[in-house]
Amino acid sequence: MKARAVRCLESVRHMCPYLTKHGIKPELIAQNASKCPFMKALNVSASEAADPSVLSEKLMDPLNFVDIDSFAPSHPLNDYFKAAIKRLHSEGRYRVFTNILRHTGEFPKATEFMTGTHSKVNVWCSNDYLGMGQHPLVLDAMHQSIDAHGAGSGGTRNIGGNTNLHVRLEKELATWHGKESALVCTSGYVANEAALSTLPDIFPQGCIYFSDKENHASMICGMRHSKLNRKDIRVFKHNDMKDLEAKLLKASEDPEDMEKVKIIVFESVYSMSGSIAPMEAIKKLSEEYSCLTYIDEVHAVGLYGKTGAGICQERGIDMDIISGTLGKAVGVHGGYIAANSLIADCIRSYASSFIFTTSLPPANLAGSIASIQYIKQSSYERKLLHKHSKYMKKRLKEENLPVLPSESHIVPLFIGNPNVCKSVSDTLLKEHGIYVQPINYPTVPRGEELLRLSPGPLHTPKLIEEFIVAAKQVWKKFDLIDYKGLQLKLNH
């Protein structure tokens, strides 16, 4: 019991700045329990804090150990904050960030710090699709960069933070995507927000966005943060070319809209459903109606095409603006757009979220360059990723587990209830050492809650079979719908 309490305290220590500062010895905690907000939240007295067996009982479920009513200090506005958090709890969509640490050379294994056991788990929901975040070439480049150039960039790109590594990485990205220019941002989110919020400012005659219904939040925010009226952000049904064409036709015939610049905004791979855009049809419509095209390839770069540049490269289709990320298949951090030099220069010169953000540190840039150069010449990892993804879909279907149809490497496992989705995720973690985060509203529509699996080259067939055995036990425990039942549901 004492050992378990110490493990629980170690888990809490990672979340509590007070304990981190003062250590976790029971006698020291006993002396200072009254000053610690985490101990207050648990209603732990000094005598209880010194007793490992009592602490063990108090910390039985560290996933939900903080009582919001007892934790919040007195403030006249606290009731509003409490009500907002309680609404999320009542709707089953309060997010708990899983506390884990990955191990270099062992991915997809990681140590979890949620249950107090510090056990190893297999990660099934990482966007480090190819495992490049632990590749020796990437790590060596980052270590060398830190030794040579230090930790931070020193400022914004405009003031002190524009390094030669930024310039080299942008040339690498432009070449990769067959574009004149690229612009590196601090994240894929910032890249989308910066570009889409800025583009309408360039056109005095006005602009209309035609946006796929399932576009990422960063794209939606970028469009909304622009100076466009909401009526000029027109949403078409997901991957529905008839609906898109109807909206384009109406805009082309409306005297108020005829002169406005039209931009079709969509993704190549949609990260939750795993669907892929009908890119040939979108390209054809863009040419027919004289539209710019803006495609988000964040879940495709590294994974598709001869050198991994994405679905545009795989299908030989040229889109005007491509946004991508360095934080998924590239395995590091950051985002970018690639386009002609004039478009890139306009975003660089006008986008506030780009101009006023401290730039990426040298180590990130060096690691990204090394990763992209490797991905461009090695197809081994992406071929293995697609092989494992297809195998996992096949096995889930064979075992009557509700895998949703997916054209891409994404494997969505349907649940359809927010509370059950979280319970399934918690059970897989606690009882089976499997980490896969629940996906609830607003990431997916209500009633479409799911587990999003992303098997990669390091998720072996043996690990896939272990996942299926665990999933079948958990599905039985919660009496969840099977694959045949799901097909019946989808057909109706």
N, C-alpha and C positions, 0 to 999 in steps of 0.2 A: 504493500500500500504506500509506503514511504517513497519507494522508487517511482511509482506512478505519479505521486503528487509532484515530485521533482520534475518529471517529464512534463506535467501539465504547466508547472510554473515556467519551465523553459519555453513552452509554447506561448504563454502570456507575455513573457519577457520581450518577444519579438514585436509585440503589438503595443507595449507600454513604454513610453519614453522615460518615465520615472524609474521603473524597474531596470531598464537598460542602463541608466546612469548609475544606479546605486547597487547593482548586483541582485542576486536572487537567494541569498542565504536566508533561511527561515527566521533566524534571530533578527536580522537586519530588517526584514519585511515586518516582523512583529513590532519593532520600534517605530516604524514609519507608516504602518497601515492606514492610520487616520489621515495621512497627508496624500495618500495615493488615490486618484479618482477611480482606478480600476478596482481596487479593493473596496472602495465605498460602493461602487456599483454592485458588487457581490455581497454587500452588507457583511464584510469580514471584520471581526473585532481583532484587537491585538493578540488576545489569547488564541483565537482561531487561526490567525495568520502564522503562529508559531507551531501549530499542530498539523503535520503533513496529512494525517488521515482526514481531518476536517476540510482542509483545502482540497483534497482529492474529491470529496463529495461536492464541494462548491463548484468545482471545475469539471464535473462529469461530462458536460456537453459544451466545450469551448466554442463550437460553431455559433452558439446563440447565447453566450453567457452574459451579455450586457443588457440590463433592464433599462429601457429608454426612460421610463418614468423616474427612476432613482438616479440615473446618471446625469441628466441635464441640470445645470445650476439654475438658480432662480433668475428669471429675466421676464419682463412683461410680454415679450414676443415668443417665448418658448412654446406656448400652446400651439402656435401655428406650425412651428417646426416639428413638434411631436405629431400633430395631426397629419402632416405631409408624409412623415415616415410610416405612421401607422396605416395610412391609405395603401402604401406600397405593400406592407405586410398583409393586409386584408385581401389585396388583389393577387397575392402570391407572386409578386414580381420584385420583392426586395432583393437586391443583389448582394451576395456575400463573395468577397474576393478570396479565392483559395490561396493559402499561404504555402508556397512551395519554393524549392531551389533545385534547379537542374544541375546535372553533373556532366562536366566535359568528358567526352569519350564514352558516355553511357546512355545518351539520348536514345529512346524516349523515357528513360528513367529519371526520377526526381525524388527528393525527400519532401514529405508534406509535414507541415507544422500546425495542422488543424485539430487532430484528434489527440495530441499529447503523446503519441507513440514514436514520432519521428521515423515512421516507416517509409520504405521506398514504394513508389507508385509508378505506374506507366501512364504517361501523358498521351491522351488521344485527341486533344483539341488545340494543339499548337499550330500557329501559322508559320512556324519555321519549317516549311514544307519539306525542304531537302536536307535539313540538318546542317545547313551551312553555318549556323551560329556556333558550332563547335569544330568546324573544319580547321585542321592545322594551318593551312595557308592563310586563312582569315585571321586566326589568332596571332600568328607570327607577324602579320602585317600590322595588326593593332598594337602589339607589344612594341614593335620597332618604332611605330609612330609616337607612342607615349614617351619612349626614351629619347626620341629625336626632337619632338615638338611640344611636349608637355600635355596637360590634361584638357584644358578648355580652348575655345577658339579665340577668346578675347573680346568678343562683341558681335554686333550685327554685321551682315555682309557689307554694309555701307561704311561702318566705322570699326576698323580694326579686325573684323572677323572674316574677311574674304581671303582664304588661304589658297595657295597653289594647288592643294589637294581638291578644293572645290572646283577649280578650273579643269583639272584632269578628270575628275569624276563626271562632270557635265559633258566633256568631250566623249568619254566612254559611253555614256547613256545615249547621246545623240547618235553616235555611230551604231550602237546596238539597235536602236529603233528606226534607223534610216532617216533621221531628221537632221535639219541644219543645226539645231540648237536644243539645249535642255537647261532646265532651271532646278537646282536642288533646294528643297525646303526642309524644315525640321521634322515633318511627318507627312504621310500620305493625306491625312486629314487637312493639314495646312495647305498642301498643294492644291487640293480640290477647292477648299474655301477661298484661297487667294485668287485662283484663276477664275472661278465662276462668279465671284463677287465683283471682279474687276472688269471682265469682258464687256458688260453693257455700257460701261463708262466710255468705251472707245468709239461707240457708234452714235453720233448725234441724231440720226434718223430713228433711233430706237431699236429694240431687240426683243425677240421672243424666244424663250427656252421651251423646248419640247422634251419633257423629262419622263423616263420610264418610271412606272409606279414603284418599282422595287429598288430604286437607286439608293445608294448609301447615304447615311445621315450627313456626312461631310459635303456631299454634292447638294443635298437639299438646303443645308445651311448656307452654302456658298451662293446659291441662287436667291435665297431669301434675304441674304445680307447685301445683295446688290440693290441698286436704286430702282429696280423694276417694280411696277405695280404687280400685285398678285395675279391680275388677269393675264399678264404676259408670261406667267409660268404655267404652262399647260401640260398636264400629266396625261400620258397615254397608258392604256392597259399594258401589263407586263408582256413584253415580246410580241405584242399584237400589232402587226403591220397594217391591218385594215384600219384600226383606230388611229394609228399614227398618221396614215395617209389622209384620213378624213379630216384630221385637225390641220394638217399642212394645206390641204386643198381649201379649207374654209379661210385660213389666214391669207392664202394667195389671192382670194377673191374679195376679201373685205377691204374696202378703201382705206380704212384706218390702219390696217396691218400690212398692206401690200409692200410698202417701202422698208419695213423693219427687217433687220438682219435676223435670220432664223438659225437657231443652233439646236441640233439634236444631241441630247445628253443621255448617255447610257453606259452600262458596264459590259465587259466581255463575259466574265464569269461572275455570277451572282452568288455571294458567299454562303447564303443560308440554304437556298433551294438547290444550288449546284447547277442551275440552268445556264445556258449559253445564249447570247444574243444572236438573232438572225442577221449577221453582219452584212452579208451580201445584199439582203433586201434593204437594210438601212442605208448602205452606200448608194444603192440605186435610187432610193427616194431622195437622198441628199443631193444627188446630181440633178434629178428631175425638178426639184423645188429650190435649187440653189441655196442649200443649207451648209453651214459649217458643221463638222462632226466633232464631238468631245467624248472620248471613250476612256473609261476607268479600267485599267488592266491590272489592278493591284493583286488580284487573285489568279492572274495568269502569267505575269512576268516570272521567268525562270522555269516555268512548267510546260510551256507550249512553244512550238516553233523550232526550226533547225538549230538556232543558237539560244533558244529560251527567251526570245524577246516578246512572246505572248501570242495571242490568237490572231492578231493582225498579221504577224509574220507567218504564222502557220497557214493562214488562208490567202496570203498574198494580197491583203486589202489595205489601202492607205487611208487612214483617218487623219483629220487635220490636227487634232490635239490629243495626245496620249498622256494620261496620268498614271503614275506607278509608285511603287513603294520599295524601300530598301529594308523594310522591317519584316517581310514575310519570307519568300523563297530566297532572297539575298542573305537573310539571316542576321542583319545588323540593325540599323535604325535610320529613319528619314524617309522623305518622299520627293517626288519630282514631277515635272511636266516635260514633254518633248514635243516640239513643234517647229515651224519655220522660225527664222531668227527674229522677224518682226513681232510675231505673237509673243515669243519668249521675252523679248526686250520690253514689250508693253506690260506684261505681268510683273517683270522685275522692277519696272519704273513706277508702277501705280498701285500695286497690291500692298496695303498696309500690314496685313498679317505676315507678309514676307519681309517687308522693309524693316519693321520694328521688332523683329525676333532675333535673339542671339543665335548665331549660326551653329551648325553641327560641329562638334570637336574633331580635331584631326584624326584621332583613332577611328572614329566611325567612318570617316571618309576613306581612309586607307583600307579598312576592312571591307568596305563596299566595293572598292576598286578591285581588290584581290578576289572577292567572291564573284563578281560579274565576269571577270576575265576567266575564271575557272568554269563557271556555268556555260559560257559561250563555247568552250571547247570540249565540254564533257556532257554527253547525253545519258550517261549511265544512271545517275540519280533520278532524273525525271522519268526515264523509262521504267525504273523499278517502282517509283511512286504510282504511276498509272497501273502497273501490273498488280500492286497490292490493293489499290482502290477497287479495281474490277473484281479481284478475288473476294474482298470483304463484302461487296454488294451481293455477289453471287451466293456466298455462304449465309449471309443474313436472310436473304430471300428463301434459300433452301430450308432454313430453320424456322420459317414463318415469323420472323421478326420484322416489324413494320418499317423497312427501309423505303424511303420515298424515291421515285424516279429521279435520276440525276445524270446529266450529260457529261459532267466534269469529274474531277478528282474528289469533290466533296461528297460525303456520305451522310445524308440527313436521316436520323432515326426518329420517327414520329411518336409523340406522346399525346399532345392535345389538351393538356391540363397544366396550369402553371405550378400548382402546389405539388402535384404528383411528379412533375418534371424535376423539381428541386429535390424531392424525396428520393427519386431514382438516382439522381446524381450523387447525393449524400451517401446513399447505400452502396453504390459502386465504389466510392472512395473508402468508406469505413470498413466494409466487409470484403472487398475484393481487390483493393489497391489499384483501382482504376480511376483516373481523373479525367472527367469530361464535363465541361461546364453546362448547366441548363441554359437554353436559349428561350427567353420569354419576351412578351410585349415590352417595349415597342420594336425590338429587333425583328420579331416576326408578329404577324397579326394575332389577336386573341383567338384561342382555340386551335392554333397551329404550333404550339410549343413543341420543342424537339431537342434532341441531342445532336450536335453537329460534330461528326467524326472526320478527322483528316489524317488517314493513314499515309505514312511516307515511306521512303526507301528503307528506314530502319525499323519499321513495324513489320516484323517477320510473319510468315504464315502461322508460326507457333503462337505468337502474341495475338494474332487475329482469332485463332481458335480459342485461346484463353478468354478473350473478350466475349466471344459468343456464348461460351459456357456460363460465364458470369451473368450476361444479359438475360439468358433464358431463366436463370434462377430468380433474378430480380423481377422480370416480367411476370413470372408465376406468382411471386410474393405479392405484387400489387395488382394482380388480375388484369393485366393490360391487354389491349386489343392485339390480335396476331396479324400476320401479313395478309391472310385471306380476308379477315374482317376489315382490314384497312382498304383493300382493293374494293370491297363491297361499298364501303363508305365513300371512296373516291368516285366510284361509278355513279353514285346517287347525288 
